[in-house]
Amino acid sequence: MKNRSTQFNFQKRLQRRAVLQGSGVAMSLPWLSAMRSAFARDAGSDDNARDQPRRFVAVTMGLGLVSENWMPEGEGKQYKPSRYLRSLSDLRDRLTVASGVSHPGVTGGHRAEASILTGIPMGSAGRAVNSISIDQLLAKHLGNATRFPSLVLATSGTSSPCYTESGAIISPTTSAASLFAELFIDKSSAERRKQAARVRQGRSIMDVVAEDARSLQRTLGRGDRDRLDAYFTSVRGLEHRMQQSEAWARRPKPEVDAEQPVDIRNPSDLIGRFKTMCDVVNLALQTDSSRYITLHLPAGGGVVPIEGVDQGYHSLSHHGRDEAKLSQLAIVEEAIVDQWGEFLRSLEQVDDAHGSLLDDTTSMLTSNLGNASNHSNQNMPVMVGGGPFCHAGHLAFSQKNNYPLANFYVSLLQKHGLEIDNFASSTGTMNGLS
């Protein structure tokens, strides 16, 4: 009886502290299988809810996928896998493929890249004002639990599908080496103190602005007072985020058993750069450095260095049903889907408190283009892997009257615990995906 009690107490310590202490030294522990039963015993407790983070990784493509190569035959879990899905057969129970999906009202071909994660029509001239992307909405509500509320990445270029609440595009990080350094290479203690002081100084400026604004309130009409109150709310939110930034600035970064990657110089090596970024993203998730990550694969024009490919990627995507181009394009696109599958497997191989990292991480592979050859934004490729969903196999919606992708975003928000029932063009949660 004493031994069982001792084991239980040890597991509780593993759950609550996850450290070993002795002689004034504390050593952090990695996830151990012995922790699992302790977590299970406390299922439903507030502490356990905090210890069960949800994560989202969006992989977005600028040039889509040829539909007959990714869309399976049949519906539901009994579908017959397509060419691209065959390599994901071991992940079949962890995947949902949705066809007949798009953002209603979104047109503009390549311009619709801005709408992938927002669902907001930008028009052919791109003059419309965009809105917050799904990754940034999640980060706004839940991102403060980690050092980096979100990570916006790309394999090359300056474009991304990520937008702020005011509709401003967020420029991506394109260097895997720089990303690794930002995540894991620590500054000196003195530099960390300086960074914290800079954050503190910014917060004190906000305090002055807020005080000045309050003095105006007595002289304003009701409408202006309401607007000023909204301003105060945003100021308080900013101050709160800055306080958290100061706390993170003082903490050392996590240590990982991995070398800093070397960036691939060839900007056309889409698959190599995709893999290198995925490796760092995996580490970011493992260390809980960020929970909301977007990785964009832009519409590059160079020749992807894969055997059997000798024409530029962008040129191949505008194939006009030319068989030679379609053959080479399939090699590139199959490699993209294969690498996404490898990323999912890498998450599945990492234990965390509730199973594998894939159990708590939803990853979506999609594109703004359903047919890059004619610039159609209908029938977007949509594949969802992992996370807390009961996966449905193939959700086959109408190819003519597309289903709103924003419904999936509402499902995602609710799985993250947010009481949000609409996003962009949504009409509810996604049918068939629970």
LUMVOTI-970113 format. One record per residue (C-alpha): residue in three letters; z, x, y. Coordinates in Angstrom, 3 decimals. Layout:
<ala; <Z; X; Y>>,
...
END
This chain:
<met; <0.000; 0.000; 0.000>>,
<lys; <0.854; 2.842; 2.338>>,
<asn; <-2.506; 4.530; 1.673>>,
<arg; <-4.412; 1.323; 2.426>>,
<ser; <-2.497; 0.919; 5.682>>,
<thr; <-3.184; 4.507; 6.645>>,
<gln; <-6.902; 4.043; 5.941>>,
<phe; <-7.001; 0.880; 8.044>>,
<asn; <-5.264; 2.566; 10.980>>,
<phe; <-7.641; 5.529; 10.738>>,
<gln; <-10.620; 3.194; 10.854>>,
<lys; <-9.137; 1.434; 13.879>>,
<arg; <-8.843; 4.776; 15.618>>,
<leu; <-12.465; 5.512; 14.750>>,
<gln; <-13.500; 2.228; 16.266>>,
<arg; <-11.419; 2.438; 19.425>>,
<arg; <-11.616; 6.124; 20.278>>,
<ala; <-14.161; 7.870; 18.018>>,
<val; <-12.485; 11.252; 18.665>>,
<leu; <-10.312; 13.771; 16.837>>,
<gln; <-7.436; 15.245; 18.808>>,
<gly; <-5.154; 18.177; 18.189>>,
<ser; <-3.560; 21.076; 20.079>>,
<gly; <-4.876; 19.777; 23.364>>,
<val; <-8.469; 19.623; 22.162>>,
<ala; <-10.545; 16.453; 21.819>>,
<met; <-13.760; 16.421; 19.800>>,
<ser; <-16.129; 13.444; 19.873>>,
<leu; <-17.312; 12.075; 16.540>>,
<pro; <-20.794; 10.862; 15.632>>,
<trp; <-21.228; 7.455; 14.011>>,
<leu; <-19.618; 7.518; 10.543>>,
<ser; <-20.051; 4.930; 7.811>>,
<ala; <-16.253; 4.581; 7.686>>,
<met; <-16.442; 2.930; 11.086>>,
<arg; <-18.537; 0.028; 9.818>>,
<ser; <-15.749; -1.888; 8.052>>,
<ala; <-13.495; -1.545; 11.073>>,
<phe; <-16.205; -3.028; 13.271>>,
<ala; <-16.790; -5.818; 10.759>>,
<arg; <-13.104; -6.729; 10.710>>,
<asp; <-13.155; -7.266; 14.457>>,
<ala; <-16.382; -9.282; 14.480>>,
<gly; <-16.204; -11.878; 17.196>>,
<ser; <-13.652; -10.023; 19.301>>,
<asp; <-14.416; -9.155; 22.920>>,
<asp; <-14.218; -5.441; 22.114>>,
<asn; <-16.786; -5.841; 19.339>>,
<ala; <-19.126; -7.731; 21.658>>,
<arg; <-18.996; -4.843; 24.096>>,
<asp; <-19.633; -2.408; 21.246>>,
<gln; <-22.830; -4.209; 20.168>>,
<pro; <-25.450; -3.333; 22.761>>,
<arg; <-28.913; -4.856; 22.714>>,
<arg; <-31.836; -2.622; 23.603>>,
<phe; <-35.480; -3.210; 24.519>>,
<val; <-38.399; -0.777; 24.385>>,
<ala; <-41.790; -1.982; 25.643>>,
<val; <-44.858; 0.048; 24.712>>,
<thr; <-47.782; -1.123; 26.826>>,
<met; <-51.431; -0.156; 26.430>>,
<gly; <-54.032; -0.130; 29.174>>,
<leu; <-57.004; -0.723; 26.850>>,
<gly; <-55.795; -3.231; 24.277>>,
<leu; <-56.735; -3.379; 20.588>>,
<val; <-59.868; -4.707; 18.908>>,
<ser; <-58.707; -8.113; 17.640>>,
<glu; <-60.276; -8.099; 14.171>>,
<asn; <-58.510; -4.825; 13.409>>,
<trp; <-54.971; -5.913; 14.360>>,
<met; <-54.914; -9.700; 13.839>>,
<pro; <-53.891; -10.597; 10.266>>,
<glu; <-55.354; -13.351; 8.084>>,
<gly; <-53.180; -16.372; 7.435>>,
<glu; <-49.974; -17.481; 9.082>>,
<gly; <-46.262; -16.978; 8.643>>,
<lys; <-44.727; -14.403; 6.327>>,
<gln; <-47.526; -14.678; 3.753>>,
<tyr; <-50.212; -13.232; 6.014>>,
<lys; <-52.730; -10.716; 4.722>>,
<pro; <-52.360; -7.505; 6.759>>,
<ser; <-55.217; -6.287; 8.904>>,
<arg; <-56.470; -2.706; 9.017>>,
<tyr; <-53.937; -1.669; 11.643>>,
<leu; <-51.025; -3.488; 9.997>>,
<arg; <-51.474; -1.951; 6.549>>,
<ser; <-49.641; 1.213; 7.598>>,
<leu; <-46.680; -0.957; 8.702>>,
<ser; <-46.259; -2.686; 5.320>>,
<asp; <-42.820; -1.153; 4.756>>,
<leu; <-41.706; -2.708; 8.062>>,
<arg; <-43.202; -6.122; 7.321>>,
<asp; <-39.831; -7.923; 7.243>>,
<arg; <-38.943; -6.387; 10.625>>,
<leu; <-42.142; -7.421; 12.417>>,
<thr; <-43.633; -10.443; 14.150>>,
<val; <-47.318; -10.435; 15.083>>,
<ala; <-48.324; -13.083; 17.630>>,
<ser; <-51.971; -14.006; 18.251>>,
<gly; <-53.367; -16.495; 20.750>>,
<val; <-50.975; -15.266; 23.447>>,
<ser; <-51.502; -14.413; 27.115>>,
<his; <-50.118; -14.942; 30.613>>,
<pro; <-51.508; -18.273; 31.958>>,
<gly; <-53.449; -17.801; 35.173>>,
<val; <-53.571; -14.011; 34.881>>,
<thr; <-57.062; -12.572; 35.324>>,
<gly; <-58.562; -9.456; 36.881>>,
<gly; <-59.217; -7.272; 33.851>>,
<his; <-57.615; -3.890; 34.385>>,
<arg; <-55.718; -5.194; 37.434>>,
<ala; <-53.691; -7.378; 35.098>>,
<glu; <-51.898; -4.225; 33.980>>,
<ala; <-49.514; -5.146; 36.796>>,
<ser; <-48.809; -8.463; 35.069>>,
<ile; <-47.970; -7.315; 31.513>>,
<leu; <-44.212; -7.438; 32.004>>,
<thr; <-44.043; -9.782; 35.015>>,
<gly; <-46.429; -12.585; 34.057>>,
<ile; <-47.424; -12.965; 37.725>>,
<pro; <-51.161; -13.444; 38.504>>,
<met; <-52.359; -10.664; 40.786>>,
<gly; <-55.863; -11.990; 41.432>>,
<ser; <-59.125; -10.069; 41.285>>,
<ala; <-58.419; -8.403; 44.633>>,
<gly; <-54.833; -7.505; 43.738>>,
<arg; <-53.449; -9.001; 46.962>>,
<ala; <-50.770; -11.196; 45.407>>,
<val; <-47.144; -10.094; 45.587>>,
<asn; <-45.718; -9.172; 42.219>>,
<ser; <-42.221; -9.943; 40.968>>,
<ile; <-39.596; -8.286; 38.798>>,
<ser; <-40.685; -7.105; 35.348>>,
<ile; <-38.734; -8.144; 32.273>>,
<asp; <-37.322; -4.639; 31.704>>,
<gln; <-36.009; -4.478; 35.259>>,
<leu; <-34.498; -7.957; 35.030>>,
<leu; <-32.575; -6.864; 31.943>>,
<ala; <-31.543; -3.657; 33.705>>,
<lys; <-30.417; -5.609; 36.773>>,
<his; <-28.000; -7.719; 34.746>>,
<leu; <-26.985; -5.305; 31.973>>,
<gly; <-28.174; -1.805; 32.839>>,
<asn; <-24.962; -0.629; 34.494>>,
<ala; <-23.401; 0.022; 31.082>>,
<thr; <-25.434; 3.227; 30.752>>,
<arg; <-26.115; 6.312; 32.868>>,
<phe; <-29.725; 5.204; 33.392>>,
<pro; <-30.118; 1.430; 33.822>>,
<ser; <-33.751; 1.777; 32.771>>,
<leu; <-36.359; 4.421; 32.012>>,
<val; <-39.966; 3.985; 33.150>>,
<leu; <-42.304; 6.336; 31.291>>,
<ala; <-46.000; 6.955; 30.725>>,
<thr; <-48.032; 9.457; 28.735>>,
<ser; <-50.025; 10.345; 31.882>>,
<gly; <-51.068; 9.014; 35.277>>,
<thr; <-49.122; 7.254; 38.015>>,
<ser; <-49.374; 3.601; 37.002>>,
<ser; <-46.777; 1.538; 35.173>>,
<pro; <-46.224; -2.174; 34.442>>,
<cys; <-42.675; -2.008; 35.840>>,
<tyr; <-41.850; -3.716; 39.147>>,
<thr; <-38.760; -4.211; 41.263>>,
<glu; <-37.468; -7.572; 42.440>>,
<ser; <-39.389; -7.123; 45.692>>,
<gly; <-42.619; -6.474; 43.796>>,
<ala; <-42.796; -2.698; 44.265>>,
<ile; <-44.263; -0.674; 41.429>>,
<ile; <-41.945; 1.880; 39.789>>,
<ser; <-43.636; 5.231; 39.247>>,
<pro; <-43.279; 6.594; 35.724>>,
<thr; <-41.986; 9.868; 34.363>>,
<thr; <-44.851; 11.494; 32.437>>,
<ser; <-43.241; 14.752; 31.321>>,
<ala; <-41.235; 14.581; 28.092>>,
<ala; <-39.665; 17.938; 28.969>>,
<ser; <-38.492; 16.646; 32.368>>,
<leu; <-37.177; 13.469; 30.777>>,
<phe; <-35.200; 15.484; 28.234>>,
<ala; <-33.731; 17.640; 31.006>>,
<glu; <-32.742; 14.592; 33.047>>,
<leu; <-31.076; 13.014; 30.033>>,
<phe; <-29.366; 15.960; 28.366>>,
<ile; <-29.345; 19.187; 30.393>>,
<asp; <-26.176; 19.161; 32.449>>,
<lys; <-25.681; 20.399; 35.963>>,
<ser; <-22.751; 22.648; 36.787>>,
<ser; <-19.383; 21.084; 37.639>>,
<ala; <-19.894; 22.053; 41.282>>,
<glu; <-23.320; 20.399; 41.377>>,
<arg; <-21.917; 17.244; 39.772>>,
<arg; <-19.250; 17.097; 42.494>>,
<lys; <-21.929; 17.480; 45.168>>,
<gln; <-23.988; 14.689; 43.628>>,
<ala; <-20.940; 12.410; 43.536>>,
<ala; <-20.220; 13.235; 47.190>>,
<arg; <-23.785; 12.343; 48.157>>,
<val; <-23.408; 8.970; 46.456>>,
<arg; <-20.054; 8.465; 48.205>>,
<gln; <-21.617; 9.239; 51.574>>,
<gly; <-24.320; 6.660; 50.996>>,
<arg; <-21.710; 4.050; 50.131>>,
<ser; <-19.729; 4.766; 53.299>>,
<ile; <-22.911; 4.184; 55.339>>,
<met; <-23.293; 0.796; 53.648>>,
<asp; <-19.682; -0.005; 54.584>>,
<val; <-20.505; 0.663; 58.255>>,
<val; <-23.619; -1.489; 58.123>>,
<ala; <-21.704; -4.316; 56.481>>,
<glu; <-18.958; -4.164; 59.134>>,
<asp; <-21.499; -4.256; 61.955>>,
<ala; <-23.245; -7.210; 60.335>>,
<arg; <-19.996; -9.146; 60.014>>,
<ser; <-19.426; -8.859; 63.763>>,
<leu; <-22.683; -10.736; 64.308>>,
<gln; <-21.711; -13.646; 62.108>>,
<arg; <-19.631; -15.416; 64.767>>,
<thr; <-22.658; -15.656; 67.096>>,
<leu; <-25.196; -16.961; 64.572>>,
<gly; <-26.322; -20.441; 63.586>>,
<arg; <-25.842; -21.890; 60.126>>,
<gly; <-29.236; -20.777; 58.777>>,
<asp; <-28.730; -17.229; 59.956>>,
<arg; <-25.183; -17.203; 58.571>>,
<asp; <-26.565; -18.203; 55.171>>,
<arg; <-29.098; -15.417; 55.341>>,
<leu; <-26.368; -12.995; 56.390>>,
<asp; <-24.209; -14.140; 53.490>>,
<ala; <-27.088; -13.399; 51.122>>,
<tyr; <-27.328; -9.986; 52.750>>,
<phe; <-23.609; -9.352; 52.197>>,
<thr; <-24.040; -10.277; 48.563>>,
<ser; <-26.797; -7.704; 48.174>>,
<val; <-24.687; -5.097; 50.001>>,
<arg; <-21.749; -5.702; 47.682>>,
<gly; <-24.056; -5.410; 44.694>>,
<leu; <-25.453; -2.133; 46.006>>,
<glu; <-21.964; -0.778; 46.651>>,
<his; <-20.947; -1.682; 43.114>>,
<arg; <-23.981; 0.124; 41.686>>,
<met; <-23.268; 3.158; 43.861>>,
<gln; <-19.680; 3.284; 42.636>>,
<gln; <-20.960; 3.337; 39.095>>,
<ser; <-23.497; 6.019; 40.005>>,
<glu; <-20.680; 8.155; 41.360>>,
<ala; <-18.735; 7.740; 38.120>>,
<trp; <-21.758; 8.795; 36.050>>,
<ala; <-22.414; 11.746; 38.385>>,
<arg; <-18.959; 13.106; 37.538>>,
<arg; <-19.383; 12.836; 33.772>>,
<pro; <-21.090; 15.477; 31.664>>,
<lys; <-24.272; 14.419; 29.910>>,
<pro; <-24.328; 13.910; 26.138>>,
<glu; <-25.142; 16.846; 23.885>>,
<val; <-27.903; 16.456; 21.311>>,
<asp; <-28.924; 18.579; 18.366>>,
<ala; <-32.503; 18.937; 19.562>>,
<glu; <-34.555; 21.403; 21.530>>,
<gln; <-36.188; 20.494; 24.816>>,
<pro; <-39.789; 19.504; 23.978>>,
<val; <-42.785; 21.377; 25.281>>,
<asp; <-45.184; 19.154; 27.202>>,
<ile; <-48.663; 18.803; 25.751>>,
<arg; <-51.038; 20.093; 28.405>>,
<asn; <-54.116; 18.166; 27.318>>,
<pro; <-53.913; 14.847; 29.243>>,
<ser; <-56.318; 13.272; 26.735>>,
<asp; <-54.007; 13.933; 23.769>>,
<leu; <-52.727; 10.375; 23.889>>,
<ile; <-51.205; 10.345; 20.404>>,
<gly; <-49.484; 13.723; 20.746>>,
<arg; <-47.953; 12.745; 24.084>>,
<phe; <-46.989; 9.327; 22.709>>,
<lys; <-45.146; 10.962; 19.809>>,
<thr; <-43.338; 13.464; 22.020>>,
<met; <-42.148; 10.707; 24.353>>,
<cys; <-41.033; 8.580; 21.380>>,
<asp; <-38.894; 11.465; 20.120>>,
<val; <-37.055; 11.688; 23.442>>,
<val; <-36.762; 7.886; 23.710>>,
<asn; <-35.090; 7.882; 20.294>>,
<leu; <-32.513; 10.383; 21.573>>,
<ala; <-31.970; 8.331; 24.730>>,
<leu; <-31.189; 5.279; 22.598>>,
<gln; <-29.011; 7.220; 20.147>>,
<thr; <-26.843; 8.570; 22.944>>,
<asp; <-26.803; 5.208; 24.760>>,
<ser; <-28.189; 6.916; 27.846>>,
<ser; <-30.376; 3.878; 28.539>>,
<arg; <-31.058; 0.552; 26.834>>,
<tyr; <-34.183; -0.625; 28.662>>,
<ile; <-37.222; 1.604; 28.339>>,
<thr; <-40.929; 1.116; 29.024>>,
<leu; <-43.585; 3.544; 27.835>>,
<his; <-47.108; 2.993; 29.147>>,
<leu; <-50.263; 4.324; 27.480>>,
<pro; <-52.839; 4.243; 30.291>>,
<ala; <-56.589; 3.726; 30.105>>,
<gly; <-57.479; 7.408; 29.932>>,
<gly; <-61.092; 8.468; 30.013>>,
<gly; <-60.984; 11.714; 28.025>>,
<val; <-61.714; 12.338; 24.364>>,
<val; <-58.599; 11.820; 22.256>>,
<pro; <-58.384; 14.915; 19.997>>,
<ile; <-58.531; 13.174; 16.605>>,
<glu; <-60.922; 14.002; 13.781>>,
<gly; <-63.925; 11.707; 13.896>>,
<val; <-63.711; 11.023; 17.645>>,
<asp; <-66.081; 12.677; 20.126>>,
<gln; <-66.384; 10.090; 22.914>>,
<gly; <-63.967; 9.236; 25.714>>,
<tyr; <-61.317; 6.608; 25.022>>,
<his; <-62.222; 4.416; 27.995>>,
<ser; <-65.913; 4.542; 27.120>>,
<leu; <-65.153; 3.587; 23.513>>,
<ser; <-63.085; 0.600; 24.628>>,
<his; <-66.156; -0.745; 26.457>>,
<his; <-68.055; -0.773; 23.203>>,
<gly; <-70.348; -3.776; 23.714>>,
<arg; <-70.072; -4.286; 19.916>>,
<asp; <-71.801; -0.954; 19.309>>,
<glu; <-70.875; -0.046; 15.719>>,
<ala; <-70.622; 3.708; 16.346>>,
<lys; <-68.219; 3.154; 19.257>>,
<leu; <-66.196; 0.564; 17.352>>,
<ser; <-65.797; 2.995; 14.467>>,
<gln; <-64.399; 5.750; 16.700>>,
<leu; <-62.267; 3.320; 18.704>>,
<ala; <-60.656; 2.063; 15.496>>,
<ile; <-59.543; 5.611; 14.678>>,
<val; <-57.804; 5.928; 18.073>>,
<glu; <-56.229; 2.478; 18.001>>,
<glu; <-55.052; 2.847; 14.420>>,
<ala; <-53.332; 6.088; 15.404>>,
<ile; <-51.567; 4.286; 18.287>>,
<val; <-50.246; 1.542; 15.995>>,
<asp; <-49.280; 4.128; 13.358>>,
<gln; <-47.251; 6.081; 15.927>>,
<trp; <-45.501; 2.904; 17.081>>,
<gly; <-44.622; 2.320; 13.430>>,
<glu; <-43.242; 5.854; 13.175>>,
<phe; <-41.074; 5.144; 16.209>>,
<leu; <-39.670; 2.013; 14.552>>,
<arg; <-38.954; 3.993; 11.378>>,
<ser; <-37.171; 6.677; 13.379>>,
<leu; <-34.850; 3.981; 14.747>>,
<glu; <-34.314; 2.554; 11.285>>,
<gln; <-33.130; 5.948; 10.058>>,
<val; <-30.342; 6.201; 12.652>>,
<asp; <-27.040; 4.538; 11.742>>,
<asp; <-25.075; 2.768; 14.425>>,
<ala; <-22.089; 0.457; 14.384>>,
<his; <-23.922; -2.562; 12.971>>,
<gly; <-26.511; -1.093; 10.642>>,
<ser; <-29.407; 0.902; 12.033>>,
<leu; <-30.518; 1.511; 15.582>>,
<leu; <-33.530; -0.702; 14.851>>,
<asp; <-31.182; -3.643; 14.233>>,
<asp; <-30.104; -3.539; 17.875>>,
<thr; <-33.430; -2.447; 19.400>>,
<thr; <-36.329; -4.810; 20.023>>,
<ser; <-39.631; -3.005; 20.570>>,
<met; <-42.818; -4.709; 21.721>>,
<leu; <-46.348; -3.305; 21.553>>,
<thr; <-48.792; -5.138; 23.821>>,
<ser; <-51.557; -4.834; 26.416>>,
<asn; <-52.920; -6.711; 29.401>>,
<leu; <-56.370; -6.710; 27.784>>,
<gly; <-57.258; -8.884; 24.820>>,
<asn; <-60.823; -7.554; 24.919>>,
<ala; <-61.333; -4.371; 26.906>>,
<ser; <-65.096; -4.489; 26.450>>,
<asn; <-65.451; -7.613; 28.597>>,
<his; <-62.172; -7.200; 30.526>>,
<ser; <-60.670; -10.403; 29.102>>,
<asn; <-56.955; -10.950; 29.677>>,
<gln; <-56.807; -13.669; 27.013>>,
<asn; <-55.578; -13.240; 23.429>>,
<met; <-53.441; -10.202; 24.168>>,
<pro; <-52.264; -8.126; 21.200>>,
<val; <-48.538; -8.756; 20.731>>,
<met; <-46.369; -7.141; 18.060>>,
<val; <-42.581; -7.246; 18.071>>,
<gly; <-40.411; -5.079; 15.836>>,
<gly; <-36.690; -4.849; 15.142>>,
<gly; <-33.854; -6.279; 17.178>>,
<pro; <-31.728; -9.365; 16.494>>,
<phe; <-34.673; -11.660; 15.699>>,
<cys; <-35.413; -13.448; 12.439>>,
<his; <-38.989; -12.220; 12.231>>,
<ala; <-41.712; -14.731; 11.487>>,
<gly; <-44.631; -12.695; 10.127>>,
<his; <-47.730; -13.962; 11.928>>,
<leu; <-47.371; -16.542; 14.699>>,
<ala; <-50.922; -17.829; 15.092>>,
<phe; <-51.285; -19.724; 18.361>>,
<ser; <-54.518; -21.184; 19.745>>,
<gln; <-57.255; -18.697; 20.600>>,
<lys; <-58.636; -21.132; 23.193>>,
<asn; <-55.447; -22.553; 24.681>>,
<asn; <-53.206; -19.506; 24.670>>,
<tyr; <-49.444; -19.595; 24.311>>,
<pro; <-47.417; -18.050; 27.188>>,
<leu; <-46.097; -14.573; 26.432>>,
<ala; <-43.323; -15.280; 28.930>>,
<asn; <-41.736; -17.535; 26.292>>,
<phe; <-41.009; -14.412; 24.275>>,
<tyr; <-39.394; -12.877; 27.355>>,
<val; <-37.068; -15.878; 27.642>>,
<ser; <-36.156; -15.486; 23.950>>,
<leu; <-35.470; -11.804; 24.597>>,
<leu; <-33.264; -12.508; 27.617>>,
<gln; <-31.228; -15.026; 25.665>>,
<lys; <-30.821; -12.641; 22.713>>,
<his; <-29.317; -10.239; 25.240>>,
<gly; <-26.746; -12.880; 26.134>>,
<leu; <-28.222; -13.947; 29.475>>,
<glu; <-28.169; -17.648; 30.339>>,
<ile; <-31.728; -17.655; 31.644>>,
<asp; <-34.137; -20.373; 30.514>>,
<asn; <-37.280; -19.516; 32.454>>,
<phe; <-39.332; -16.485; 33.407>>,
<ala; <-42.723; -16.526; 35.170>>,
<ser; <-44.989; -19.002; 33.304>>,
<ser; <-42.566; -19.735; 30.461>>,
<thr; <-42.200; -23.222; 29.017>>,
<gly; <-39.179; -22.417; 26.845>>,
<thr; <-38.312; -19.915; 24.158>>,
<met; <-40.942; -18.643; 21.702>>,
<asn; <-41.743; -21.127; 18.947>>,
<gly; <-41.220; -19.720; 15.452>>,
<leu; <-39.176; -16.700; 16.519>>,
<ser; <-35.427; -17.163; 16.254>>,
END
